[in-house]
Every structure is written in C-alpha cells, then in structure tokens.
Amino acid sequence: MPMTRRGVLGGALGTGAVLISESALAADAPKPVGARATKPNIIYMMADDMGFGDLSCYGKAYQTPNIDRLAHDGIKLTQAYANSSVCTATRVGLITGRYQNRFRVGQEEPLGAADKIGLDPATPTMPRYMQKLGYRTVLVGKWHMGDPPNFGPLKSGYDRFFGLYAGGKDYFVQPQRLGSALIDGDKMLGQHRYLTDELGDRAVREISEAQKDNVPLFLSLHFTAPHWPWEGPEDLAIAQANKGALFQDENGNIDIYQKMLTSLDANVGKVLQIISDLGLTGDTIVIFTSDNGGERYSNVWPLTGMKTELLEGGIRVPVLARWPGRIKPGTVSDQVAISMDWMPTFIEAAGAPKNFDAPTDGMSILPQLTGTGPTVNRRLFWEYKANGQAAHRDGVWKYLRLAGHEYLFNLDFDAHERANFSKKEPARFEAMKKAHADWAATMLPYTPETSSYNIVGQVPDRYAPLSPPSPVPTH
C-alpha cells in the first residue's frame, strides 16, 4: 500500500544496540485486515553467510533480540533453503525467481570477473515486476551480479542503489576500485563509517523518504555481515593494518563474529524502529533471512556442513517473516521454502492480478505464511561445481552427491545427515538420483571457465580434497 504521511523520523541513528520497545509496538497496533490497502510495504533483509543456528531464536547463545522479535511477532520457518551454498548463485535465484542454473551468471560460485559476466539487464527480475505493481524499488547493500558499465542494480529494476557491486568489502576502508567500493547511485563515495551501520542508516532513510513521498516501498536490504573480513565495529585499527584486504587466514575468532552479529541485530532494530515510529508496522511485510549457510565461525547445529557445500548446513537458512494482521504471531512452520519463492510471494502480497505474467520455478508461500493454505510437499534441486555436488529434496527425503560419494537421507529422521538409506531404500535412491539427472539436463552445463569456491583446504575439518583447493575469491 502507499505509505501514509503519519509520523516523523525520531531518535538518533547511533551504532549501539537498538531494541524496538513494546510500548512503541503497542502504539502502532495493526489495523484490521479489512482496513488494509492493497499494497503493503515490503522490507526484505538478508544477512551474508549467516548459519542456520546463529540466531538466539534458532537456539544459539548469541543475543539477537531485534531479529528474534520477528519470530515473536510473526513466523519462523525451520525448513527454508537458499538457492545455492554461495552468494552470487543465490542472488540470481532470488532476483529472477528461477533456478540460477538457467543463467550463465548463476553458474558463478561466486562471481569473479564481474565486468565481463553478470545478470543480463534484459532478464525479467523481481524489482522490475514490483515496479510494474507501483512500487519504488531500492537495493541497499550487496549486489554481486556484475559491475557497470554492462551490469548493475540500476539496470535490473532497482530505482535506487546504495551499496557495493562486489561480493564483499572492508567494513571501514574504502578502496578506490569500483567493485569493492561503497556506491551511492552511480557515484563512488569517500571514507565511511562501519559498513553495517552505513547500510542500516541508509535503509532507515529510504523508508522515511518513501513515507514522505507517499509511495509503496520494496526495499532489499542486503547486509554484508557476518561475511568476512572479520571486523567488528571497534576494529578500525585492524582494517587499517590490513589495508582493506578482504580475506586474512590469520584473522577472526568467535568473539569478533559475535560482535558482527550484534551490530547486524542493532541495525535490524533501527529498521524495525523507524517502521514503528512512522506508524507503518501493520502495513509492512518484513522478512529476515540469509543468502546461504554459515562460514567458519558460524553455528549450524543440529545440521552439518557449511558454505560451499550442499549438506544442510550449507543451504538451509533462517527465515523470519512478520505481517501484523495476516501472519499469526509466534508461529513455527516446517513448510519447505527456497530463495526463489520470494518473488512470487511478494507479487501475490502486492495484489497482482491472477493473469500477471511472472514465470518462476518457485511458488508463492504467502498462504503458508498467513495460515490460509496447507503445508505443501516440495521437490527442489541443487548443483554445485566444486567436488561434483548435487542435491535433490523430495518431501522428507534428500539425495546427495558429494566428492564422488552418494547418499540418501531422511531429513525428518536425521537432519544431521549421518544415516545413509541408499542401500535400505534402493528404489527411492535410484529414482531421486535419476530425477536430479533429468532436472540437470534442462539447465546450463558447467564449463571449465565457471568458478566454484572450494572451502576444502581452507579450514582443517575440510581436509581431504580430491584436487587442489580453488583460489580464494577476490570478490
């Protein structure tokens, strides 16, 4: 719906923890469903390399009170997936609503030669569809699907962009190269504050400006945290000593990782607070998730695996959703979902007509989020070039191929992926293996040129490479 003109921006945008107050929520009580206009504001927040178990609402000891509030006030999904176990591929699936393997850029795991390969500006995208539905479309944060002049968010449906083209950047140091610089529109900025704060504050500004301009807002807030480099808000000296280098094997620990998560949570709190301050809580869908599984300091328990792997820990992600009056508070759902579902979900939530043309490989999960539809069994597929990985989920069953070995797991019985049913259920195993092969035949094949980041050899519990580890990505 168009944002109302109620309220003004209040409160400082400090870097400390921000916890939206119970009194603020009470003051901004949701409107009855019948009073709601047709176009809710949509705020989609995505962390980078956050593990399934990194949030306290998913069982971790880290304190993430603002993000946890979304679980309290809305729904928590326990069976949600990323389109890939690395960032570029997931982002292609998210923005197109399709399997990323249909696109050349989607095969980059992740993207390196960003000036030569990228998301074709002619590709139909979620922000383009939202524009057609009357939304202002804004990307704040990470793009990682190709650099200008050939590619970029402003060429693919976003009206506004504040963030970075590449897959990562130092949290303090501003390099004078386009890909890893902080960009406002099409202009490279100078030195900046802690990056997570910059992104959170810009999101607050965009929400406030859309409210002032009385336009419905579709905001993609793609944080870089807690992706490396391992730098908390007080680590400016570390960043300066490393001269902005993105990856340092000798840096990082769990304490720094926790500080990065605390900062991320504080900035989610800023976003929730401005929504409340402007009286928009009942008119705004808020989503929080991650682009793939966790990296080396992350927690994925009770799963196993990590970023770059098609084990559950590499692809299962937290998903929280809030829409007062439509999503029942405190709901927990085991509906299987995937990144490419968000495009059809948001299109439906925006009130698109039934004949709205937006091809997708996903499905709208709005009925499952709002409790108006039953849980749906899903068949989902993944590929990952490094270590010859393949995965196929069908109901509770999962076929997995990893480093020349094949498995069949019952995820309802064993989410930790240790009990291999391939010999006990040979017919099911062969059928799921064939189904994956049939699906893969409809996708683009990998080529020798496509990159694929391999964590094997980078951390000691990934110790038995079949071939030398791939180079650490520069983006």
C-alpha positions as CSV (number, residue, x, y, z in Angstrom):
1,M,0.0,0.0,0.0
2,P,1.2,3.6,-0.3
3,M,2.9,4.7,2.8
4,T,0.8,7.1,4.9
5,R,2.2,10.5,5.9
6,R,1.9,9.8,9.6
7,G,4.8,10.2,11.8
8,V,8.3,11.7,11.5
9,L,11.7,10.3,11.9
10,G,12.6,10.2,15.5
11,G,15.6,9.1,17.5
12,A,19.3,9.1,16.8
13,L,20.9,6.6,14.5
14,G,23.6,5.5,16.8
15,T,25.8,2.4,16.5
16,G,24.7,0.9,19.8
17,A,22.1,-1.9,20.2
18,V,18.6,-0.8,19.2
19,L,15.7,-2.8,20.6
20,I,12.3,-1.8,19.5
21,S,10.1,-1.2,22.5
22,E,6.9,-3.0,23.5
23,S,5.3,0.4,24.0
24,A,6.2,1.5,20.5
25,L,4.6,-1.6,19.1
26,A,1.5,-1.1,21.2
27,A,1.2,2.5,20.0
28,D,1.4,1.2,16.4
29,A,-1.2,-1.5,16.7
30,P,-2.0,-3.3,13.5
31,K,-5.0,-2.2,11.5
32,P,-7.9,-4.7,10.9
33,V,-7.3,-6.7,7.8
34,G,-10.4,-5.2,6.2
35,A,-8.9,-1.7,6.5
36,R,-5.7,-2.6,4.8
37,A,-5.0,-1.1,1.4
38,T,-3.8,-3.4,-1.4
39,K,-0.1,-2.8,-1.4
40,P,2.0,-3.4,1.7
41,N,5.5,-2.1,2.0
42,I,8.0,-4.9,1.7
43,I,11.3,-4.9,3.5
44,Y,13.4,-7.9,2.6
45,M,16.6,-8.2,4.8
46,M,19.3,-10.7,4.0
47,A,22.4,-11.5,6.0
48,D,25.5,-12.8,4.3
49,D,26.9,-16.2,5.3
50,M,24.8,-16.5,8.5
51,G,24.4,-20.0,9.7
52,F,21.1,-21.7,10.4
53,G,21.7,-21.7,14.2
54,D,23.4,-18.2,14.6
55,L,20.3,-16.5,15.9
56,S,19.1,-17.0,19.5
57,C,15.6,-17.7,18.2
58,Y,17.1,-20.7,16.5
59,G,18.9,-21.9,19.6
60,K,22.2,-20.0,19.7
61,A,23.5,-18.3,22.8
62,Y,24.2,-15.1,20.9
63,Q,21.8,-12.4,21.8
64,T,19.9,-11.1,18.8
65,P,16.8,-9.5,20.4
66,N,15.7,-7.4,17.4
67,I,15.8,-10.2,14.9
68,D,14.2,-12.5,17.5
69,R,11.3,-10.1,17.7
70,L,10.3,-11.0,14.2
71,A,10.0,-14.6,15.3
72,H,7.9,-13.5,18.3
73,D,5.7,-11.2,16.3
74,G,5.5,-13.4,13.1
75,I,6.5,-16.8,11.8
76,K,9.8,-18.8,11.9
77,L,10.5,-21.3,9.1
78,T,12.6,-24.3,10.1
79,Q,12.9,-25.9,6.6
80,A,13.9,-22.9,4.4
81,Y,16.7,-23.0,1.9
82,A,18.9,-20.8,-0.2
83,N,19.1,-21.4,-3.9
84,S,22.8,-22.1,-3.5
85,S,25.5,-22.5,-1.0
86,V,27.3,-19.3,-2.1
87,C,26.2,-15.8,-2.7
88,T,26.1,-14.9,-6.4
89,A,24.1,-18.0,-7.3
90,T,21.5,-17.5,-4.6
91,R,21.1,-13.8,-5.5
92,V,20.4,-14.8,-9.1
93,G,17.8,-17.2,-8.0
94,L,16.3,-14.6,-5.7
95,I,16.0,-11.8,-8.2
96,T,14.8,-13.9,-11.1
97,G,12.5,-16.3,-9.2
98,R,14.2,-19.1,-11.2
99,Y,16.8,-21.7,-10.7
100,Q,20.1,-19.8,-11.1
101,N,21.4,-22.6,-13.3
102,R,19.3,-21.3,-16.1
103,F,21.6,-18.2,-16.4
104,R,25.3,-18.0,-17.1
105,V,25.9,-15.6,-14.2
106,G,24.1,-18.0,-11.9
107,Q,26.8,-20.7,-12.5
108,E,29.4,-18.5,-11.0
109,E,30.0,-19.7,-7.4
110,P,30.8,-16.9,-6.7
111,L,31.2,-14.3,-9.4
112,G,34.8,-13.0,-10.0
113,A,35.1,-11.4,-13.5
114,A,32.2,-9.1,-12.7
115,D,32.9,-6.7,-15.6
116,K,32.6,-9.5,-18.2
117,I,29.9,-11.7,-16.7
118,G,26.7,-10.5,-15.0
119,L,22.9,-10.5,-14.9
120,D,21.7,-9.5,-18.4
121,P,19.8,-6.2,-18.0
122,A,17.1,-7.7,-20.2
123,T,16.4,-10.5,-17.7
124,P,12.9,-10.2,-16.0
125,T,13.5,-9.5,-12.3
126,M,11.6,-9.2,-9.1
127,P,12.3,-5.5,-8.7
128,R,11.0,-5.0,-12.3
129,Y,7.8,-6.8,-11.5
130,M,7.4,-4.7,-8.3
131,Q,7.9,-1.5,-10.4
132,K,5.0,-2.6,-12.6
133,L,2.9,-3.1,-9.5
134,G,3.6,0.5,-8.5
135,Y,6.5,0.2,-6.0
136,R,9.6,2.2,-5.5
137,T,12.4,-0.4,-5.7
138,V,15.5,0.1,-3.6
139,L,18.6,-2.0,-3.1
140,V,20.7,-1.2,-0.1
141,G,23.8,-3.4,0.3
142,K,25.4,-6.1,-1.7
143,W,24.7,-6.7,-5.4
144,H,27.3,-9.3,-6.6
145,M,25.8,-9.9,-10.0
146,G,28.0,-7.9,-12.3
147,D,29.6,-4.5,-12.4
148,P,29.0,-1.4,-14.6
149,P,29.0,-0.4,-17.3
150,N,27.4,-3.6,-18.5
151,F,25.6,-4.7,-15.4
152,G,24.2,-3.4,-12.1
153,P,21.1,-3.0,-9.9
154,L,20.0,0.2,-11.7
155,K,20.0,-1.7,-15.0
156,S,18.0,-4.6,-13.5
157,G,14.9,-2.9,-12.0
158,Y,16.0,-1.0,-8.9
159,D,15.1,2.7,-8.8
160,R,17.8,3.4,-6.2
161,F,21.0,1.8,-5.1
162,F,23.3,2.3,-2.2
163,G,25.9,-0.4,-1.5
164,L,28.6,-2.4,-3.3
165,Y,28.7,-4.2,-6.6
166,A,31.1,-6.9,-5.4
167,G,30.8,-9.8,-3.1
168,G,32.4,-8.1,-0.1
169,K,34.4,-5.1,1.1
170,D,36.3,-4.0,4.1
171,Y,33.9,-2.7,6.9
172,F,35.9,0.5,7.2
173,V,38.4,1.0,4.4
174,Q,37.1,2.4,1.1
175,P,39.1,1.1,-1.8
176,Q,39.3,3.3,-4.9
177,R,38.2,0.5,-7.2
178,L,34.6,0.3,-8.4
179,G,33.7,-3.3,-7.4
180,S,34.6,-3.2,-3.7
181,A,33.8,0.5,-3.1
182,L,30.7,1.9,-1.4
183,I,28.4,3.4,-4.1
184,D,25.5,5.8,-3.9
185,G,23.6,5.5,-7.1
186,D,26.4,5.5,-9.6
187,K,28.9,7.6,-7.6
188,M,31.8,6.2,-5.6
189,L,31.9,7.5,-2.0
190,G,34.8,8.5,0.2
191,Q,35.8,7.0,3.5
192,H,32.8,5.7,5.5
193,R,31.8,4.5,9.0
194,Y,31.3,0.9,9.9
195,L,29.6,-0.7,6.9
196,T,26.8,-2.4,8.7
197,D,25.8,1.0,10.3
198,E,26.0,2.7,6.9
199,L,23.6,0.2,5.4
200,G,21.2,0.2,8.3
201,D,21.1,4.0,8.4
202,R,20.5,4.3,4.6
203,A,17.6,1.8,4.9
204,V,16.1,4.0,7.6
205,R,16.4,7.0,5.3
206,E,14.8,5.1,2.3
207,I,11.8,4.0,4.5
208,S,11.4,7.6,5.7
209,E,11.6,9.1,2.2
210,A,9.1,6.7,0.7
211,Q,6.7,7.5,3.5
212,K,7.2,11.2,2.8
213,D,6.6,10.7,-0.9
214,N,3.6,8.5,-0.3
215,V,4.8,5.6,-2.4
216,P,4.8,1.9,-1.6
217,L,8.3,0.6,-1.0
218,F,10.0,-2.6,-2.0
219,L,13.4,-2.4,-0.1
220,S,16.0,-5.1,-0.5
221,L,18.4,-4.6,2.4
222,H,21.3,-7.0,1.7
223,F,23.8,-6.7,4.6
224,T,27.4,-7.9,4.1
225,A,27.6,-9.1,7.7
226,P,28.7,-11.5,9.0
227,H,30.7,-12.2,5.8
228,W,34.5,-11.8,6.1
229,P,36.7,-9.7,6.6
230,W,36.3,-10.4,10.3
231,E,35.9,-6.9,11.7
232,G,33.6,-5.7,14.5
233,P,32.5,-2.1,15.0
234,E,35.6,-1.3,17.1
235,D,38.2,-2.9,14.7
236,L,39.1,0.1,12.6
237,A,42.8,-0.4,13.5
238,I,42.7,-4.0,12.2
239,A,41.1,-2.8,9.0
240,Q,43.8,-0.1,8.5
241,A,46.6,-2.5,9.3
242,N,45.3,-4.9,6.7
243,K,44.9,-2.1,4.2
244,G,41.4,-3.2,3.2
245,A,42.4,-6.8,2.3
246,L,39.2,-8.8,2.3
247,F,40.5,-12.3,3.3
248,Q,43.0,-12.9,6.0
249,D,43.5,-16.5,7.2
250,E,45.1,-15.4,10.5
251,N,42.2,-13.0,11.5
252,G,38.9,-13.7,13.1
253,N,37.5,-15.6,16.0
254,I,34.2,-16.4,17.6
255,D,34.2,-13.2,19.7
256,I,34.7,-11.0,16.7
257,Y,32.0,-12.9,14.9
258,Q,29.6,-12.3,17.8
259,K,30.3,-8.6,17.6
260,M,29.5,-8.6,13.9
261,L,26.2,-10.3,14.6
262,T,25.4,-7.9,17.5
263,S,25.9,-5.0,15.1
264,L,23.8,-6.6,12.5
265,D,21.0,-7.1,15.0
266,A,21.2,-3.5,16.1
267,N,20.8,-2.3,12.6
268,V,17.8,-4.6,12.1
269,G,16.5,-2.9,15.2
270,K,16.9,0.5,13.6
271,V,14.7,-0.6,10.6
272,L,12.0,-2.0,12.9
273,Q,12.0,1.1,15.0
274,I,11.5,3.5,12.0
275,I,8.7,1.4,10.7
276,S,7.1,1.7,14.1
277,D,7.9,5.4,14.5
278,L,6.2,6.1,11.2
279,G,3.1,4.1,12.1
280,L,3.7,1.5,9.4
281,T,4.1,-1.7,11.3
282,G,0.6,-3.0,10.2
283,D,1.2,-2.1,6.6
284,T,4.7,-3.6,6.2
285,I,5.9,-7.1,5.4
286,V,9.3,-7.7,7.0
287,I,11.5,-10.7,6.1
288,F,14.8,-11.7,7.5
289,T,17.0,-14.5,6.1
290,S,20.5,-15.4,4.9
291,D,22.0,-15.9,1.4
292,N,23.5,-19.3,2.2
293,G,24.8,-21.4,5.1
294,G,27.4,-20.3,7.6
295,E,31.1,-19.9,7.2
296,R,33.9,-20.9,9.5
297,Y,32.8,-19.2,12.7
298,S,29.1,-19.8,12.2
299,N,26.8,-22.2,14.0
300,V,24.6,-24.6,12.0
301,W,23.7,-27.1,14.7
302,P,21.8,-29.5,14.5
303,L,22.8,-29.6,10.9
304,T,26.2,-30.3,9.4
305,G,28.1,-28.7,6.5
306,M,28.9,-25.1,5.7
307,K,29.0,-22.6,2.9
308,T,30.1,-24.1,-0.4
309,E,28.5,-27.5,0.5
310,L,25.1,-28.9,-0.3
311,L,24.9,-30.5,3.1
312,E,22.0,-29.0,5.1
313,G,24.4,-26.6,6.9
314,G,25.4,-25.1,3.6
315,I,22.0,-24.4,2.2
316,R,19.4,-24.3,5.0
317,V,18.9,-20.8,6.3
318,P,16.9,-19.0,8.9
319,V,13.7,-17.3,7.7
320,L,11.5,-15.0,9.8
321,A,8.5,-13.1,8.5
322,R,6.2,-10.5,10.1
323,W,3.0,-9.0,8.7
324,P,0.6,-8.0,11.6
325,G,-3.0,-8.9,11.0
326,R,-2.0,-11.5,8.3
327,I,0.8,-13.6,9.9
328,K,-0.1,-15.1,13.3
329,P,2.5,-14.1,16.0
330,G,4.7,-16.9,17.4
331,T,4.1,-19.3,14.5
332,V,6.6,-22.0,13.7
333,S,6.3,-23.7,10.3
334,D,8.1,-26.7,8.7
335,Q,7.0,-25.6,5.2
336,V,9.9,-26.2,2.8
337,A,10.8,-22.9,1.0
338,I,13.6,-21.6,-1.1
339,S,15.0,-18.2,-2.1
340,M,13.3,-18.1,-5.5
341,D,9.9,-18.4,-3.7
342,W,10.1,-14.8,-2.6
343,M,9.4,-13.3,-6.0
344,P,6.0,-15.0,-6.5
345,T,5.2,-14.5,-2.8
346,F,5.8,-10.7,-2.9
347,I,3.9,-10.4,-6.2
348,E,0.9,-12.1,-4.7
349,A,1.2,-10.0,-1.5
350,A,1.2,-6.8,-3.7
351,G,-2.2,-7.7,-5.1
352,A,-1.1,-8.6,-8.6
353,P,-4.0,-9.8,-10.8
354,K,-4.2,-13.5,-11.5
355,N,-3.0,-13.1,-15.1
356,F,0.1,-11.2,-14.0
357,D,2.9,-12.7,-16.1
358,A,5.9,-13.6,-14.0
359,P,7.4,-17.0,-14.8
360,T,9.0,-18.7,-11.8
361,D,10.5,-22.0,-10.7
362,G,9.4,-21.3,-7.1
363,M,6.0,-20.9,-5.6
364,S,4.2,-18.3,-3.6
365,I,4.4,-19.3,0.1
366,L,2.0,-16.5,1.2
367,P,-0.8,-19.0,2.0
368,Q,1.6,-20.9,4.2
369,L,2.9,-17.8,5.9
370,T,-0.6,-16.5,6.6
371,G,-2.0,-19.9,7.6
372,T,-4.6,-19.8,4.8
373,G,-3.1,-22.8,2.9
374,P,-1.8,-26.3,3.8
375,T,1.8,-27.4,4.0
376,V,3.0,-28.3,0.5
377,N,5.5,-31.1,-0.2
378,R,8.3,-29.8,-2.4
379,R,10.8,-31.2,-4.9
380,L,13.9,-29.0,-5.0
381,F,17.2,-29.3,-6.8
382,W,20.7,-28.0,-6.3
383,E,24.1,-28.3,-8.1
384,Y,27.5,-27.1,-7.0
385,K,30.5,-27.4,-9.3
386,A,33.3,-27.9,-6.6
387,N,33.5,-31.5,-5.5
388,G,30.9,-32.5,-8.1
389,Q,27.9,-31.8,-5.7
390,A,24.3,-32.5,-6.4
391,A,21.2,-32.5,-4.1
392,H,17.5,-33.2,-4.5
393,R,14.9,-32.9,-1.8
394,D,11.6,-34.6,-2.2
395,G,9.4,-34.4,0.8
396,V,11.4,-35.5,3.8
397,W,14.0,-37.4,1.6
398,K,17.2,-36.0,0.2
399,Y,19.6,-37.4,-2.4
400,L,23.1,-36.0,-2.0
401,R,26.2,-36.5,-4.2
402,L,29.5,-35.1,-2.7
403,A,33.1,-35.7,-3.7
404,G,32.2,-38.9,-5.6
405,H,30.0,-40.4,-2.8
406,E,26.2,-40.7,-2.9
407,Y,23.7,-40.7,0.0
408,L,20.0,-40.9,0.7
409,F,18.9,-39.1,3.9
410,N,15.5,-38.9,5.7
411,L,15.7,-35.3,7.0
412,D,12.8,-35.8,9.3
413,F,14.6,-38.7,11.0
414,D,18.2,-37.4,10.6
415,A,18.7,-33.7,9.8
416,H,22.4,-34.2,10.7
417,E,22.8,-36.3,7.6
418,R,24.6,-39.3,9.0
419,A,22.1,-42.2,8.5
420,N,22.6,-43.2,4.8
421,F,19.4,-45.0,3.5
422,S,20.8,-45.6,0.0
423,K,21.1,-49.4,0.5
424,K,17.9,-49.8,2.5
425,E,15.8,-47.8,0.1
426,P,17.5,-48.6,-3.3
427,A,14.4,-47.9,-5.4
428,R,13.9,-44.5,-3.9
429,F,17.6,-43.7,-4.1
430,E,17.7,-44.5,-7.8
431,A,14.5,-42.6,-8.6
432,M,15.8,-39.5,-6.8
433,K,19.2,-39.7,-8.5
434,K,17.5,-40.0,-11.9
435,A,15.1,-37.1,-11.1
436,H,18.1,-35.0,-10.4
437,A,19.9,-36.0,-13.6
438,D,16.7,-35.2,-15.6
439,W,16.5,-31.8,-14.0
440,A,20.2,-31.0,-14.5
441,A,19.7,-31.9,-18.2
442,T,17.3,-28.9,-18.5
443,M,19.8,-26.5,-17.0
444,L,23.0,-24.9,-18.4
445,P,26.0,-27.2,-18.1
446,Y,29.1,-26.1,-16.1
447,T,32.1,-25.2,-18.2
448,P,35.8,-25.2,-17.3
449,E,35.6,-21.4,-17.1
450,T,32.9,-21.2,-14.4
451,S,34.3,-20.5,-10.9
452,S,33.4,-22.5,-7.9
453,Y,34.8,-21.7,-4.4
454,N,36.0,-24.8,-2.6
455,I,36.4,-24.5,1.2
456,V,38.4,-27.7,1.3
457,G,41.9,-26.9,2.5
458,Q,40.8,-23.6,3.8
459,V,39.7,-24.9,7.2
460,P,41.1,-28.1,8.9
461,D,37.9,-30.1,9.2
462,R,37.6,-29.9,5.4
463,Y,40.8,-31.8,5.0
464,A,40.7,-34.3,2.1
465,P,40.5,-32.5,-1.2
466,L,40.2,-34.6,-4.4
467,S,42.1,-31.9,-6.1
468,P,44.0,-28.7,-5.0
469,P,41.8,-26.2,-3.3
470,S,40.4,-23.4,-5.6
471,P,41.8,-19.9,-5.1
472,V,40.2,-17.7,-2.5
473,P,37.8,-15.4,-4.4
474,T,38.8,-11.8,-4.8
475,H,35.2,-10.6,-4.5
